Amino acid sequence: MQSHVEVTFHEIARNPSLEASVRRWAARLEDAAEIVRAKTTIERNSARRTVVSLTLSLADGEEPIIVTSHPDPYVAIADAFRAARKQLLESPAS
């Protein structure tokens, strides 16, 4: 799935380390669902928090969207992917 991971930065400089973190977390989701694409937006808001928006395109057509916020961008990324994993594992099997 790594080629289908998109990372976009808004109001924050592109950071290869943050992008690598997103790719590692996305790879860990592969056992929870068949993910076609993972689109992640990382942005800094006016409250000096990092907001991470994660949109997953699943093979069954679903597109869950998760938004998290935290002062530390790595924690915001981790929180988004943990929430996505929890949502994917709790959703009823199709």
Gaussian input, Z-matrix of N, CA and C with variables (Angstrom, degrees):
# hf/3-21g

backbone

0 1
 N
 C     1     B1
 C     2     B2     1     A1
 N     3     B3     2     A2     1     D1
 C     4     B4     3     A3     2     D2
 C     5     B5     4     A4     3     D3
 N     6     B6     5     A5     4     D4
 C     7     B7     6     A6     5     D5
 C     8     B8     7     A7     6     D6
 N     9     B9     8     A8     7     D7
 C    10    B10     9     A9     8     D8
 C    11    B11    10    A10     9     D9
 N    12    B12    11    A11    10    D10
 C    13    B13    12    A12    11    D11
 C    14    B14    13    A13    12    D12
 N    15    B15    14    A14    13    D13
 C    16    B16    15    A15    14    D14
 C    17    B17    16    A16    15    D15
 N    18    B18    17    A17    16    D16
 C    19    B19    18    A18    17    D17
 C    20    B20    19    A19    18    D18
 N    21    B21    20    A20    19    D19
 C    22    B22    21    A21    20    D20
 C    23    B23    22    A22    21    D21
 N    24    B24    23    A23    22    D22
 C    25    B25    24    A24    23    D23
 C    26    B26    25    A25    24    D24
 N    27    B27    26    A26    25    D25
 C    28    B28    27    A27    26    D26
 C    29    B29    28    A28    27    D27
 N    30    B30    29    A29    28    D28
 C    31    B31    30    A30    29    D29
 C    32    B32    31    A31    30    D30
 N    33    B33    32    A32    31    D31
 C    34    B34    33    A33    32    D32
 C    35    B35    34    A34    33    D33
 N    36    B36    35    A35    34    D34
 C    37    B37    36    A36    35    D35
 C    38    B38    37    A37    36    D36
 N    39    B39    38    A38    37    D37
 C    40    B40    39    A39    38    D38
 C    41    B41    40    A40    39    D39
 N    42    B42    41    A41    40    D40
 C    43    B43    42    A42    41    D41
 C    44    B44    43    A43    42    D42
 N    45    B45    44    A44    43    D43
 C    46    B46    45    A45    44    D44
 C    47    B47    46    A46    45    D45
 N    48    B48    47    A47    46    D46
 C    49    B49    48    A48    47    D47
 C    50    B50    49    A49    48    D48
 N    51    B51    50    A50    49    D49
 C    52    B52    51    A51    50    D50
 C    53    B53    52    A52    51    D51
 N    54    B54    53    A53    52    D52
 C    55    B55    54    A54    53    D53
 C    56    B56    55    A55    54    D54
 N    57    B57    56    A56    55    D55
 C    58    B58    57    A57    56    D56
 C    59    B59    58    A58    57    D57
 N    60    B60    59    A59    58    D58
 C    61    B61    60    A60    59    D59
 C    62    B62    61    A61    60    D60
 N    63    B63    62    A62    61    D61
 C    64    B64    63    A63    62    D62
 C    65    B65    64    A64    63    D63
 N    66    B66    65    A65    64    D64
 C    67    B67    66    A66    65    D65
 C    68    B68    67    A67    66    D66
 N    69    B69    68    A68    67    D67
 C    70    B70    69    A69    68    D68
 C    71    B71    70    A70    69    D69
 N    72    B72    71    A71    70    D70
 C    73    B73    72    A72    71    D71
 C    74    B74    73    A73    72    D72
 N    75    B75    74    A74    73    D73
 C    76    B76    75    A75    74    D74
 C    77    B77    76    A76    75    D75
 N    78    B78    77    A77    76    D76
 C    79    B79    78    A78    77    D77
 C    80    B80    79    A79    78    D78
 N    81    B81    80    A80    79    D79
 C    82    B82    81    A81    80    D80
 C    83    B83    82    A82    81    D81
 N    84    B84    83    A83    82    D82
 C    85    B85    84    A84    83    D83
 C    86    B86    85    A85    84    D84
 N    87    B87    86    A86    85    D85
 C    88    B88    87    A87    86    D86
 C    89    B89    88    A88    87    D87
 N    90    B90    89    A89    88    D88
 C    91    B91    90    A90    89    D89
 C    92    B92    91    A91    90    D90
 N    93    B93    92    A92    91    D91
 C    94    B94    93    A93    92    D92
 C    95    B95    94    A94    93    D93
 N    96    B96    95    A95    94    D94
 C    97    B97    96    A96    95    D95
 C    98    B98    97    A97    96    D96
 N    99    B99    98    A98    97    D97
 C   100   B100    99    A99    98    D98
 C   101   B101   100   A100    99    D99
 N   102   B102   101   A101   100   D100
 C   103   B103   102   A102   101   D101
 C   104   B104   103   A103   102   D102
 N   105   B105   104   A104   103   D103
 C   106   B106   105   A105   104   D104
 C   107   B107   106   A106   105   D105
 N   108   B108   107   A107   106   D106
 C   109   B109   108   A108   107   D107
 C   110   B110   109   A109   108   D108
 N   111   B111   110   A110   109   D109
 C   112   B112   111   A111   110   D110
 C   113   B113   112   A112   111   D111
 N   114   B114   113   A113   112   D112
 C   115   B115   114   A114   113   D113
 C   116   B116   115   A115   114   D114
 N   117   B117   116   A116   115   D115
 C   118   B118   117   A117   116   D116
 C   119   B119   118   A118   117   D117
 N   120   B120   119   A119   118   D118
 C   121   B121   120   A120   119   D119
 C   122   B122   121   A121   120   D120
 N   123   B123   122   A122   121   D121
 C   124   B124   123   A123   122   D122
 C   125   B125   124   A124   123   D123
 N   126   B126   125   A125   124   D124
 C   127   B127   126   A126   125   D125
 C   128   B128   127   A127   126   D126
 N   129   B129   128   A128   127   D127
 C   130   B130   129   A129   128   D128
 C   131   B131   130   A130   129   D129
 N   132   B132   131   A131   130   D130
 C   133   B133   132   A132   131   D131
 C   134   B134   133   A133   132   D132
 N   135   B135   134   A134   133   D133
 C   136   B136   135   A135   134   D134
 C   137   B137   136   A136   135   D135
 N   138   B138   137   A137   136   D136
 C   139   B139   138   A138   137   D137
 C   140   B140   139   A139   138   D138
 N   141   B141   140   A140   139   D139
 C   142   B142   141   A141   140   D140
 C   143   B143   142   A142   141   D141
 N   144   B144   143   A143   142   D142
 C   145   B145   144   A144   143   D143
 C   146   B146   145   A145   144   D144
 N   147   B147   146   A146   145   D145
 C   148   B148   147   A147   146   D146
 C   149   B149   148   A148   147   D147
 N   150   B150   149   A149   148   D148
 C   151   B151   150   A150   149   D149
 C   152   B152   151   A151   150   D150
 N   153   B153   152   A152   151   D151
 C   154   B154   153   A153   152   D152
 C   155   B155   154   A154   153   D153
 N   156   B156   155   A155   154   D154
 C   157   B157   156   A156   155   D155
 C   158   B158   157   A157   156   D156
 N   159   B159   158   A158   157   D157
 C   160   B160   159   A159   158   D158
 C   161   B161   160   A160   159   D159
 N   162   B162   161   A161   160   D160
 C   163   B163   162   A162   161   D161
 C   164   B164   163   A163   162   D162
 N   165   B165   164   A164   163   D163
 C   166   B166   165   A165   164   D164
 C   167   B167   166   A166   165   D165
 N   168   B168   167   A167   166   D166
 C   169   B169   168   A168   167   D167
 C   170   B170   169   A169   168   D168
 N   171   B171   170   A170   169   D169
 C   172   B172   171   A171   170   D170
 C   173   B173   172   A172   171   D171
 N   174   B174   173   A173   172   D172
 C   175   B175   174   A174   173   D173
 C   176   B176   175   A175   174   D174
 N   177   B177   176   A176   175   D175
 C   178   B178   177   A177   176   D176
 C   179   B179   178   A178   177   D177
 N   180   B180   179   A179   178   D178
 C   181   B181   180   A180   179   D179
 C   182   B182   181   A181   180   D180
 N   183   B183   182   A182   181   D181
 C   184   B184   183   A183   182   D182
 C   185   B185   184   A184   183   D183
 N   186   B186   185   A185   184   D184
 C   187   B187   186   A186   185   D185
 C   188   B188   187   A187   186   D186
 N   189   B189   188   A188   187   D187
 C   190   B190   189   A189   188   D188
 C   191   B191   190   A190   189   D189
 N   192   B192   191   A191   190   D190
 C   193   B193   192   A192   191   D191
 C   194   B194   193   A193   192   D192
 N   195   B195   194   A194   193   D193
 C   196   B196   195   A195   194   D194
 C   197   B197   196   A196   195   D195
 N   198   B198   197   A197   196   D196
 C   199   B199   198   A198   197   D197
 C   200   B200   199   A199   198   D198
 N   201   B201   200   A200   199   D199
 C   202   B202   201   A201   200   D200
 C   203   B203   202   A202   201   D201
 N   204   B204   203   A203   202   D202
 C   205   B205   204   A204   203   D203
 C   206   B206   205   A205   204   D204
 N   207   B207   206   A206   205   D205
 C   208   B208   207   A207   206   D206
 C   209   B209   208   A208   207   D207
 N   210   B210   209   A209   208   D208
 C   211   B211   210   A210   209   D209
 C   212   B212   211   A211   210   D210
 N   213   B213   212   A212   211   D211
 C   214   B214   213   A213   212   D212
 C   215   B215   214   A214   213   D213
 N   216   B216   215   A215   214   D214
 C   217   B217   216   A216   215   D215
 C   218   B218   217   A217   216   D216
 N   219   B219   218   A218   217   D217
 C   220   B220   219   A219   218   D218
 C   221   B221   220   A220   219   D219
 N   222   B222   221   A221   220   D220
 C   223   B223   222   A222   221   D221
 C   224   B224   223   A223   222   D222
 N   225   B225   224   A224   223   D223
 C   226   B226   225   A225   224   D224
 C   227   B227   226   A226   225   D225
 N   228   B228   227   A227   226   D226
 C   229   B229   228   A228   227   D227
 C   230   B230   229   A229   228   D228
 N   231   B231   230   A230   229   D229
 C   232   B232   231   A231   230   D230
 C   233   B233   232   A232   231   D231
 N   234   B234   233   A233   232   D232
 C   235   B235   234   A234   233   D233
 C   236   B236   235   A235   234   D234
 N   237   B237   236   A236   235   D235
 C   238   B238   237   A237   236   D236
 C   239   B239   238   A238   237   D237
 N   240   B240   239   A239   238   D238
 C   241   B241   240   A240   239   D239
 C   242   B242   241   A241   240   D240
 N   243   B243   242   A242   241   D241
 C   244   B244   243   A243   242   D242
 C   245   B245   244   A244   243   D243
 N   246   B246   245   A245   244   D244
 C   247   B247   246   A246   245   D245
 C   248   B248   247   A247   246   D246
 N   249   B249   248   A248   247   D247
 C   250   B250   249   A249   248   D248
 C   251   B251   250   A250   249   D249
 N   252   B252   251   A251   250   D250
 C   253   B253   252   A252   251   D251
 C   254   B254   253   A253   252   D252
 N   255   B255   254   A254   253   D253
 C   256   B256   255   A255   254   D254
 C   257   B257   256   A256   255   D255
 N   258   B258   257   A257   256   D256
 C   259   B259   258   A258   257   D257
 C   260   B260   259   A259   258   D258
 N   261   B261   260   A260   259   D259
 C   262   B262   261   A261   260   D260
 C   263   B263   262   A262   261   D261
 N   264   B264   263   A263   262   D262
 C   265   B265   264   A264   263   D263
 C   266   B266   265   A265   264   D264
 N   267   B267   266   A266   265   D265
 C   268   B268   267   A267   266   D266
 C   269   B269   268   A268   267   D267
 N   270   B270   269   A269   268   D268
 C   271   B271   270   A270   269   D269
 C   272   B272   271   A271   270   D270
 N   273   B273   272   A272   271   D271
 C   274   B274   273   A273   272   D272
 C   275   B275   274   A274   273   D273
 N   276   B276   275   A275   274   D274
 C   277   B277   276   A276   275   D275
 C   278   B278   277   A277   276   D276
 N   279   B279   278   A278   277   D277
 C   280   B280   279   A279   278   D278
 C   281   B281   280   A280   279   D279

   B1=1.4483
   B2=1.5119
   B3=1.2843
   B4=1.4559
   B5=1.5284
   B6=1.3051
   B7=1.4615
   B8=1.5269
   B9=1.3140
   B10=1.4530
   B11=1.5254
   B12=1.3194
   B13=1.4583
   B14=1.5231
   B15=1.3380
   B16=1.4598
   B17=1.5214
   B18=1.3291
   B19=1.4583
   B20=1.5177
   B21=1.3329
   B22=1.4521
   B23=1.5226
   B24=1.3216
   B25=1.4627
   B26=1.5211
   B27=1.3535
   B28=1.4652
   B29=1.5138
   B30=1.3235
   B31=1.4651
   B32=1.5327
   B33=1.3141
   B34=1.4562
   B35=1.5324
   B36=1.3202
   B37=1.4603
   B38=1.5277
   B39=1.3332
   B40=1.4658
   B41=1.5234
   B42=1.3220
   B43=1.4556
   B44=1.5326
   B45=1.3328
   B46=1.4696
   B47=1.5248
   B48=1.3188
   B49=1.4643
   B50=1.5310
   B51=1.3241
   B52=1.4726
   B53=1.5233
   B54=1.3259
   B55=1.4590
   B56=1.5272
   B57=1.3220
   B58=1.4684
   B59=1.5252
   B60=1.3135
   B61=1.4690
   B62=1.5241
   B63=1.3240
   B64=1.4754
   B65=1.5250
   B66=1.3130
   B67=1.4690
   B68=1.5388
   B69=1.3208
   B70=1.4790
   B71=1.5264
   B72=1.3259
   B73=1.4692
   B74=1.5287
   B75=1.3300
   B76=1.4673
   B77=1.5243
   B78=1.3128
   B79=1.4718
   B80=1.5248
   B81=1.3179
   B82=1.4640
   B83=1.5258
   B84=1.3310
   B85=1.4655
   B86=1.5190
   B87=1.3238
   B88=1.4581
   B89=1.5241
   B90=1.3281
   B91=1.4625
   B92=1.5261
   B93=1.3334
   B94=1.4607
   B95=1.5270
   B96=1.3214
   B97=1.4687
   B98=1.5200
   B99=1.3285
   B100=1.4634
   B101=1.5283
   B102=1.3182
   B103=1.4581
   B104=1.5220
   B105=1.3223
   B106=1.4527
   B107=1.5287
   B108=1.3476
   B109=1.4605
   B110=1.5197
   B111=1.3133
   B112=1.4603
   B113=1.5278
   B114=1.3178
   B115=1.4629
   B116=1.5210
   B117=1.3244
   B118=1.4512
   B119=1.5179
   B120=1.3238
   B121=1.4544
   B122=1.5182
   B123=1.3285
   B124=1.4549
   B125=1.5187
   B126=1.3391
   B127=1.4555
   B128=1.5209
   B129=1.3123
   B130=1.4628
   B131=1.5207
   B132=1.3390
   B133=1.4624
   B134=1.5296
   B135=1.3015
   B136=1.4659
   B137=1.5207
   B138=1.3035
   B139=1.4602
   B140=1.5300
   B141=1.3396
   B142=1.4666
   B143=1.5295
   B144=1.2930
   B145=1.4568
   B146=1.5183
   B147=1.3045
   B148=1.4586
   B149=1.5176
   B150=1.3186
   B151=1.4591
   B152=1.5232
   B153=1.3258
   B154=1.4622
   B155=1.5218
   B156=1.3212
   B157=1.4632
   B158=1.5236
   B159=1.3085
   B160=1.4576
   B161=1.5208
   B162=1.3230
   B163=1.4617
   B164=1.5277
   B165=1.3099
   B166=1.4610
   B167=1.5246
   B168=1.2997
   B169=1.4651
   B170=1.5243
   B171=1.3249
   B172=1.4565
   B173=1.5198
   B174=1.3111
   B175=1.4617
   B176=1.5287
   B177=1.3368
   B178=1.4663
   B179=1.5329
   B180=1.3424
   B181=1.4548
   B182=1.5116
   B183=1.3151
   B184=1.4595
   B185=1.5222
   B186=1.3478
   B187=1.4573
   B188=1.5159
   B189=1.3346
   B190=1.4616
   B191=1.5279
   B192=1.3377
   B193=1.4619
   B194=1.5193
   B195=1.3152
   B196=1.4571
   B197=1.5172
   B198=1.3319
   B199=1.4597
   B200=1.5198
   B201=1.3348
   B202=1.4560
   B203=1.5204
   B204=1.3349
   B205=1.4523
   B206=1.5251
   B207=1.3243
   B208=1.4632
   B209=1.5278
   B210=1.3284
   B211=1.4703
   B212=1.5303
   B213=1.3143
   B214=1.4651
   B215=1.5302
   B216=1.3335
   B217=1.4676
   B218=1.5226
   B219=1.3253
   B220=1.4722
   B221=1.5265
   B222=1.3199
   B223=1.4646
   B224=1.5269
   B225=1.3272
   B226=1.4661
   B227=1.5254
   B228=1.3408
   B229=1.4683
   B230=1.5294
   B231=1.3181
   B232=1.4669
   B233=1.5247
   B234=1.3327
   B235=1.4674
   B236=1.5280
   B237=1.3313
   B238=1.4728
   B239=1.5252
   B240=1.3163
   B241=1.4695
   B242=1.5250
   B243=1.3204
   B244=1.4734
   B245=1.5296
   B246=1.3280
   B247=1.4652
   B248=1.5337
   B249=1.3299
   B250=1.4663
   B251=1.5230
   B252=1.3206
   B253=1.4668
   B254=1.5247
   B255=1.3306
   B256=1.4641
   B257=1.5298
   B258=1.3242
   B259=1.4681
   B260=1.5253
   B261=1.3316
   B262=1.4622
   B263=1.5292
   B264=1.3206
   B265=1.4620
   B266=1.5256
   B267=1.3309
   B268=1.4553
   B269=1.5158
   B270=1.3353
   B271=1.4563
   B272=1.5304
   B273=1.3319
   B274=1.4569
   B275=1.5277
   B276=1.2890
   B277=1.4739
   B278=1.5188
   B279=1.3161
   B280=1.4700
   B281=1.4961
   A1=111.71
   A2=120.06
   A3=122.24
   A4=113.53
   A5=118.47
   A6=119.81
   A7=111.60
   A8=118.34
   A9=121.96
   A10=112.34
   A11=116.39
   A12=121.51
   A13=107.33
   A14=115.65
   A15=121.17
   A16=108.69
   A17=116.70
   A18=121.15
   A19=107.96
   A20=115.71
   A21=122.66
   A22=108.92
   A23=116.53
   A24=122.11
   A25=109.92
   A26=116.97
   A27=123.45
   A28=108.48
   A29=115.79
   A30=122.03
   A31=112.44
   A32=116.20
   A33=122.65
   A34=106.56
   A35=116.07
   A36=119.89
   A37=110.77
   A38=115.55
   A39=119.86
   A40=107.99
   A41=115.39
   A42=120.76
   A43=108.07
   A44=117.64
   A45=119.99
   A46=113.49
   A47=117.22
   A48=120.32
   A49=111.34
   A50=116.78
   A51=119.85
   A52=110.37
   A53=115.91
   A54=119.79
   A55=110.69
   A56=116.83
   A57=120.76
   A58=110.60
   A59=116.55
   A60=120.39
   A61=110.38
   A62=117.03
   A63=121.21
   A64=110.00
   A65=117.16
   A66=120.86
   A67=111.43
   A68=116.98
   A69=119.61
   A70=110.63
   A71=116.53
   A72=119.85
   A73=110.55
   A74=117.49
   A75=120.75
   A76=110.42
   A77=116.84
   A78=120.32
   A79=111.03
   A80=116.76
   A81=120.46
   A82=112.33
   A83=117.34
   A84=120.57
   A85=113.25
   A86=116.81
   A87=120.07
   A88=114.02
   A89=118.14
   A90=119.51
   A91=112.24
   A92=117.78
   A93=120.91
   A94=112.46
   A95=116.87
   A96=120.53
   A97=109.21
   A98=115.12
   A99=119.87
   A100=107.55
   A101=115.10
   A102=121.52
   A103=109.11
   A104=115.29
   A105=121.30
   A106=110.23
   A107=116.28
   A108=120.96
   A109=109.29
   A110=116.00
   A111=122.36
   A112=107.11
   A113=115.90
   A114=121.00
   A115=107.89
   A116=116.32
   A117=121.82
   A118=109.88
   A119=116.34
   A120=121.80
   A121=107.71
   A122=115.32
   A123=121.80
   A124=107.05
   A125=115.95
   A126=118.82
   A127=111.56
   A128=114.88
   A129=121.32
   A130=106.69
   A131=117.13
   A132=118.61
   A133=109.86
   A134=116.40
   A135=121.03
   A136=113.14
   A137=118.17
   A138=121.71
   A139=111.68
   A140=116.38
   A141=122.81
   A142=112.18
   A143=114.31
   A144=120.79
   A145=108.11
   A146=115.75
   A147=120.51
   A148=107.74
   A149=115.51
   A150=122.07
   A151=107.25
   A152=115.47
   A153=121.30
   A154=108.26
   A155=115.41
   A156=122.08
   A157=107.13
   A158=115.83
   A159=122.06
   A160=108.93
   A161=116.28
   A162=121.96
   A163=107.73
   A164=115.59
   A165=120.91
   A166=109.41
   A167=115.99
   A168=120.78
   A169=106.34
   A170=115.72
   A171=121.13
   A172=111.16
   A173=116.20
   A174=122.04
   A175=111.73
   A176=117.31
   A177=119.94
   A178=112.86
   A179=116.92
   A180=120.94
   A181=115.02
   A182=117.42
   A183=119.96
   A184=110.28
   A185=115.73
   A186=121.11
   A187=110.06
   A188=117.31
   A189=118.84
   A190=110.87
   A191=114.99
   A192=121.74
   A193=107.83
   A194=116.02
   A195=122.31
   A196=107.51
   A197=116.76
   A198=121.47
   A199=107.98
   A200=116.02
   A201=121.24
   A202=109.20
   A203=115.37
   A204=121.22
   A205=109.25
   A206=116.12
   A207=121.43
   A208=107.82
   A209=118.51
   A210=119.82
   A211=112.96
   A212=117.49
   A213=121.85
   A214=108.81
   A215=118.31
   A216=119.75
   A217=113.80
   A218=118.04
   A219=120.20
   A220=110.92
   A221=116.51
   A222=120.24
   A223=109.83
   A224=117.33
   A225=120.44
   A226=111.04
   A227=116.53
   A228=120.90
   A229=110.21
   A230=116.30
   A231=120.74
   A232=110.86
   A233=116.52
   A234=120.26
   A235=111.43
   A236=116.76
   A237=120.23
   A238=110.87
   A239=116.54
   A240=119.14
   A241=112.10
   A242=117.71
   A243=119.37
   A244=110.68
   A245=116.60
   A246=120.40
   A247=110.35
   A248=116.32
   A249=120.04
   A250=110.62
   A251=116.43
   A252=120.60
   A253=110.40
   A254=116.19
   A255=120.48
   A256=110.30
   A257=116.39
   A258=120.48
   A259=111.09
   A260=117.06
   A261=120.61
   A262=111.80
   A263=117.12
   A264=120.26
   A265=112.19
   A266=117.40
   A267=120.67
   A268=113.25
   A269=117.87
   A270=119.91
   A271=109.72
   A272=117.09
   A273=119.98
   A274=111.28
   A275=116.37
   A276=121.53
   A277=109.68
   A278=115.30
   A279=119.47
   A280=111.31
   D1=-14.50
   D2=-172.32
   D3=-51.81
   D4=-33.84
   D5=-179.93
   D6=-72.42
   D7=-12.90
   D8=-178.13
   D9=-105.46
   D10=19.77
   D11=176.92
   D12=-100.37
   D13=121.18
   D14=178.91
   D15=-110.71
   D16=131.59
   D17=178.00
   D18=-125.54
   D19=124.93
   D20=179.96
   D21=-121.64
   D22=140.04
   D23=178.54
   D24=-114.02
   D25=133.95
   D26=175.85
   D27=-128.30
   D28=133.71
   D29=177.78
   D30=57.37
   D31=21.16
   D32=177.67
   D33=-151.37
   D34=140.42
   D35=-179.22
   D36=-65.39
   D37=146.10
   D38=176.48
   D39=-58.62
   D40=133.45
   D41=-175.81
   D42=-130.23
   D43=110.26
   D44=-178.96
   D45=-59.68
   D46=-31.13
   D47=179.03
   D48=-68.26
   D49=-42.22
   D50=176.56
   D51=-65.47
   D52=-39.85
   D53=178.84
   D54=-63.00
   D55=-41.23
   D56=177.84
   D57=-64.11
   D58=-37.78
   D59=177.72
   D60=-61.72
   D61=-44.61
   D62=177.90
   D63=-59.20
   D64=-44.74
   D65=-178.41
   D66=-64.67
   D67=-38.32
   D68=177.54
   D69=-65.23
   D70=-44.76
   D71=179.66
   D72=-64.67
   D73=-39.64
   D74=179.75
   D75=-62.64
   D76=-40.40
   D77=179.20
   D78=-61.92
   D79=-33.63
   D80=-179.42
   D81=-71.53
   D82=-20.25
   D83=179.88
   D84=-79.20
   D85=-14.80
   D86=-174.23
   D87=-58.86
   D88=-26.38
   D89=179.41
   D90=-82.71
   D91=-11.32
   D92=-179.13
   D93=-90.54
   D94=-27.73
   D95=-178.60
   D96=-165.76
   D97=161.36
   D98=175.49
   D99=-84.55
   D100=102.80
   D101=-175.62
   D102=-97.98
   D103=125.41
   D104=179.08
   D105=-85.68
   D106=-39.41
   D107=-178.33
   D108=-153.47
   D109=143.51
   D110=174.49
   D111=-124.96
   D112=114.34
   D113=-179.97
   D114=-108.19
   D115=120.65
   D116=-176.92
   D117=-121.20
   D118=131.32
   D119=175.06
   D120=-116.96
   D121=128.63
   D122=179.04
   D123=-116.27
   D124=124.02
   D125=-179.47
   D126=-142.90
   D127=155.15
   D128=177.46
   D129=-100.65
   D130=128.31
   D131=178.80
   D132=-99.68
   D133=178.76
   D134=-174.16
   D135=-67.17
   D136=-18.53
   D137=-179.99
   D138=-88.99
   D139=14.43
   D140=-179.92
   D141=60.58
   D142=32.74
   D143=175.10
   D144=-111.16
   D145=153.38
   D146=175.65
   D147=-96.96
   D148=127.36
   D149=178.44
   D150=-106.46
   D151=128.97
   D152=177.82
   D153=-117.24
   D154=123.49
   D155=175.70
   D156=-110.93
   D157=125.51
   D158=-177.77
   D159=-121.81
   D160=122.01
   D161=176.23
   D162=-118.30
   D163=121.75
   D164=179.29
   D165=-106.02
   D166=132.34
   D167=172.01
   D168=-102.83
   D169=114.22
   D170=-176.90
   D171=-95.71
   D172=157.12
   D173=-179.04
   D174=-60.21
   D175=-29.67
   D176=-179.04
   D177=-83.78
   D178=4.58
   D179=176.64
   D180=96.09
   D181=-12.48
   D182=178.20
   D183=-69.88
   D184=151.39
   D185=177.17
   D186=-136.93
   D187=77.69
   D188=177.17
   D189=-66.73
   D190=143.72
   D191=178.52
   D192=-122.30
   D193=129.38
   D194=-179.15
   D195=-124.31
   D196=133.74
   D197=177.32
   D198=-127.91
   D199=128.12
   D200=177.77
   D201=-130.83
   D202=163.48
   D203=-179.64
   D204=-145.59
   D205=139.03
   D206=178.98
   D207=-163.67
   D208=150.50
   D209=176.94
   D210=-61.52
   D211=-33.09
   D212=-179.73
   D213=-94.02
   D214=120.22
   D215=-176.77
   D216=-62.00
   D217=-33.01
   D218=179.38
   D219=-68.02
   D220=-36.85
   D221=177.35
   D222=-69.35
   D223=-39.32
   D224=177.90
   D225=-61.29
   D226=-41.29
   D227=177.63
   D228=-64.24
   D229=-48.40
   D230=-179.67
   D231=-60.07
   D232=-43.82
   D233=179.58
   D234=-60.60
   D235=-41.11
   D236=-179.72
   D237=-63.52
   D238=-46.46
   D239=-177.93
   D240=-71.96
   D241=-33.52
   D242=175.26
   D243=-65.61
   D244=-41.35
   D245=178.06
   D246=-64.55
   D247=-39.60
   D248=178.02
   D249=-63.34
   D250=-45.42
   D251=179.95
   D252=-60.26
   D253=-45.08
   D254=179.55
   D255=-60.91
   D256=-43.86
   D257=179.71
   D258=-63.83
   D259=-42.10
   D260=-179.52
   D261=-66.73
   D262=-39.05
   D263=-178.47
   D264=-75.16
   D265=-26.49
   D266=-179.42
   D267=-87.92
   D268=-18.21
   D269=-177.80
   D270=-70.55
   D271=144.05
   D272=-179.71
   D273=-64.21
   D274=142.55
   D275=179.31
   D276=-66.43
   D277=138.21
   D278=179.46
   D279=-82.70

